[in-house]
Amino acid sequence: MVEVRAPGKLMLAGEWAVLEVGNPCIVLAIDKYVKAKVEESQGIVINARDLGIEKAEAEFNGKELKFKKELSKEEEEKLVMAKNSVEICLKYLQESGIKTKKFTTSTESEITSIVLKDGSTAKIGFGSSAAAVVAIIKAALKLHGQEIDSLAAKEKIYKLGCIAHYFGQGKVGSAFDVAASTYGGALVYKRFDPEWLAEELEAGKTVKEVIESKWKGFEAEPIELPEDFVLCVGFVGYSASTKALVVKMRDFKARNGTRYNEIYGGIKKVVEQLIEAIKQKNKEKTLQNIKENRALLQQLAKESGNNLETKELTTLIEAADSTGAAAKFSGAGAGDCGIAVCFDKETAKKVKKVWREKGIYPINVNVA
């Protein structure tokens, strides 16, 4: 039996702009994990208890994974990431000349939900689907005697995870969450070229060939955060549909490509400055760059017609800024989480206190 885990994620800076090839973001892996357990069995079985799925039996015919019983549309949607992860692993192993085993995979997530003041629960967007994909792939590879901890192994896991996750969610997103769950820590990330990847796969290349090739655009470089760097995370009580936001952003690009490129270019420049500020341990510049990133995201929201910084997120940001921290929303926006960065524990305490007073839910997480 093999048991592994993969961390969730939070975006420090560069969201939205990272969707365009060549633009960097800084993503943080956080200590909310998805665990995957894989053990040899008589057949291929997927358990996803967090999603209410038990003993979904499947067969691999050398090309695809097929479930033995017909699933409802809801069950198919819930299982698409796990199915893709197992399928891509088996293809890669088979093409590598490794005899594949039948196994049962079970996932368990710490990235779940929070109880709100009215007694209801809300899920927090820490990237559980990407973490589950990475955890399943790591566990399946390890079961087959593959090394999973070296930098080369992580790149392989990232690429397998990308194919499983990116296509599993309808070719939406930059896969920064897959990178965070694979590499851990703080990471400067640039996405792969999605058109290039689609062409490679459609050209009839094997999974092994695609995985072992250099991916156009992709970069992942660990970055060391200052020792006294403190990350505060606040949840506003609700989330938004990232897919809907992406569709609206595509409309903005088609409608006014010049402004779209100007704002994304501005975000790129600020993130590059932030990377340098972090490397030089320049605290003042770090806080300033985060505030500049927030201002550009406000501009993007206004001109795209996407309500990215909702009134609750504005409350979260302004409350944190009043304590001397620097804050912004994290990820797609329109709800979910905001972050505040500071460099001493006293300021962090003030941030959490003022958030509670304003109805924001502080979440205890650390960089993993």
N, C-alpha and C positions, 0 to 999 in steps of 0.2 A: 504494500500500500504506500502511496505517495501523498503527502499533504503539503501544499504551499499556500502562499497568500500574496495578494497584490494590493497596493495602496490606492486610495482615491486621489482626487486632484482638486486644486484651486488655481485659478489664473491670477498671477500677480500683476501682469501688465501685457498689453498687446492684443487683447481680444478683438474680434472682428477683423482687424487688419491681417491677422495671421492666416485668414482664409485665402489671401493672395500669395502666390509663390514668391519667396524671397523676403517676406516680411517676418521678423522675429517676434516671438513672445517669450515671456518668462513664466513658466508653469511650476507649481509646487506640488509635490506628492505629499499627501497628508495621512496621518495615522488612523484612518478609518479604512479597514481592510475588507476585501472579499477573500474568503478561504475556499480553496478547491481541493477536494479529496478524490483521488483516482485509485481504483483497485481492479485487478484482473477479475473477469467474470465470464460467464458462459456466453453472454451476448453484450451488445452495446446498449447501455442504459443511461439515461440522463435524469438526474434528480435536481430540481430547483425549488427547494422548500419555501424560500422567501416569495416565490411567485406562485406557490400553490401547485407545483407540478411534481408528481411522484411517479417514478418508474415508467418513464417514456422510453419504450424499447425501439431500437432502430437497427438497420442493417446498412453496411457500407459495401457497395458493389464495385468499388475501385475508382468510381468517378464521383459519386454523391452519396450522401447519407439520407436514407429514407426511413420514415417512421412506419412501424408495422401496422399501427391502427390509424384510421383517419382522425385528424385533429380538427378541432373547431378553429375558426379564424383567430379567436383570442388566444388559444393555446399555441398556435403557430407563431403569432407575434411574440409571445412570451419566450418561446424556445429558439427563436431565430439566431440569437447570438451564440448560445451554447451549441446549437446544431452546426453553425458555420465554423466555430472554433474546433470542434471535434473533426469535422470534415476536412478542413484545411490542414490540420495536423496529420491525419491519416494519409492524405494525398502526398504531402511533403515526405513523410517517412517512407511510403511505398516507392516514390520516385528516387529516394536516396538508397534504395536497396535494403532497407531495414524491414524485417518481417514484423508486420503490425499485429498487435494484440487486441483482443476484445476487452472492454473495460466499462466499469460503472463510474460515472463522474457525478459528484455531489458538490453543490456550492452553497455557501452560507455567508451572508453579508452583514457587516457591522454598519454599513452605509444605508441606514434605513430612514427612520422618521423621528419627528419630535412632537410631543404633546403640546398643543396650543392652549391658550388661556381659556378658550371656550370648551375645552375637553376633546376637541377633534384632533386628528393627527395630520401632519403634512410631511411629505418626503423632501429631503434636502438633496440638492443636486451636486453630489460629490463624485459623480462619474462611476456609478456602480456597474453599469453595463460594460464599460471599457475594462474596469478592474476584473470583472468576472471573465471576460474574454482572455485577458492576459494570464489570469490564474489557471484557467482550464488548459491553455496551451502549455504553460510552464509544467504543470503536473503531468500532462500527457507525454510531453517530450522526455521528462525525467523518468517516467515509467518505462520508456523505451531506451533507457541508458544514455540519453543525451545530456550534455553539460548545459546548465542554464544560468550560470552566474558570471561568466566572463563577459567582457564588452562585446565581443563578436557574437556570443550567444544571445545577448540582450537585443542586439540589432536584428537577429533572426526572429526572435520572439516578437519584437515590435512589428516587423514586416508581416509576419503571419497574422498578428493581431489586427493590423491595419486592414488587410484584405477581408478578414472575418467581420470586423466592426463597421468599416466604411461602407461596404456593400450591404451589410445587414441593416443599416439605417438609411438606405436609399441614396447613397453617394452624397450625403450631407455632412459637413463638418471638416475639420482640419486634422483630426486624429491626435490633437495635442493631449487629450485624456489618455489615449493608448500609450503615448510616449511617457507620460508621468507615471502611469501604473507599471510600466516596464523598467524604467531607469531609476525611479525613486529620487528623493532629494529635490534640489532646485535645478531647473534645466532651462537653458536657452534653446528654443525649438523653432525650426522652420519646416513647414509642411512639405510633403512630396508633391510633385506635379500630378494632379489627378488625371489629366488627359493622357499624359505619358503612361501612367499605370494602367488605365483602361485599354490603351492601344497594345501594351505588352501582353495583357491577358487575352485580349481579343485576337491577337496575332497567332494564338495557338501555342504559346510558350508554356512549358510546364511550370507548376508552382515552384519547383526547385530552381529552375532557371531564373524566374522572376525574383525569388528570395535572395539568390546569390549574386544578382546583378547590383550595380550601383544605382540607387534610386535618384532620379533627377529632382533636385530641389531640397531633398531631405537633409537636415542637419540636427544633431542633438548634442549639446555640449553642457556638461555639468558646470554649475556656477556656485561658488562658495559664498554663502550669506555671512555677514558680520556676526560675530559671537553674540552681541547684545541685540540682534534683530528680533523683534517681537511681532508676531502676527496675531491680530485679533479678528475673529470671524463672527459676523452677526447675520441672523436669518430674519427675513421680514414677514414670514408666516405663510407665504404662497410662492408658487413657481409659475413659469410661463412655458409655452410650447416653443422650443428652439427652432423647430422646423418652420413654423409660421413666421418667426422673425427672419429666418434666412430667406424665405420666399420674398418678403417685403424688401429686404436688403438687395436682393437680385433685381427687383423692380427699380430701386433707386439707381443702381449701377447702369441699367438700361436707359433710364430716363435722363440721368445727368452724370455721365461717366467722368466728366472733368472734375466735378466737385467730389465725387466718390474717390477718385484717385488722389485728389489734394488732401482730403481728410485722412485717408489711409496712409498717404505719404507722411503726413504730420505725426501720426501714431508711430509709424516705423522709426522716424527720427527720434522721438521721445524715448522709445524703448531702447534704442541703441545708446542714447545718453544715459539711461537708467542702468544698463548693463555695465557701462564704464564706471558710473558712480558706485555701484555695488562692488565692483572689482577693486576700486580705489578706497573702499570703505568711507566714502564721503556721505555722511548721514544727511546733512542739510540738502545736498543735491538729490539724494535718493527720495526724500520726502517731497521736494519740489517737482521732480519728474512724475511722481505718482499723481500729484495734483494736476499737472499738465495733461497727463493721460486722461484723467477724469474730465477735464474741460473739453478735450477733443471728442470724447465719447458723448458728451452732452450735445456737441455740435452735430455729430453723426446722427444722434437720435432725432434732433430737430429737423434736419434736412431730409432724412430718410422716411420720416413719418412713423418710425418705430418708437414706441414709448419705452425706451430702454431704461432710463432712470426714473422710475415711478416715484410718487411722493414719499412712500415709505423708505425707498433707497436714498432719496434726498435727505430725509430726516436722519437716517443712519450716518450718512457721509458728513453732514453739517455738525451733528452731535460729536462725532469723533474728531473732526477738525478743530472744534472748540477746545479740546483738551491738549492740543499740540501734536496730535497724530496726523497722518495723511491717509485719506480714505477714498474709496471708489467702489463701484460695484464690481463683482468678479464673475467672469463668464459672459453668457449671452445678455444678461440683464433682464429687465421687465419683471423682476421679482427675485426670489431665491436669496443669494448671499451677497453681502458686501464685506469688504475687508478694510482693516485699518492697520497701518504700519507705524511702529514707534521703536524707540531704542532704550526704554527702561520700563521696569515692571510697574512702577507707580502710575505712569501714564496709561499703561494697559488696564490697570484697575479702574482708573477714571473713565476710560472708554466704555468698559463693560457696565459700570454703574450708570452712566448717562444713557446708555442704550436701554437698559432695563427700565429706566424712568420714562423713556420715550416709546416703550412697547416693542422694542427690538429684542430678539432672543439671542444672547451670546452663546456660541457653540465652542466647546473646549476641544480644539484640535491643535496639533503640532506638525511641523514639517517632518515627513517620514524619511 
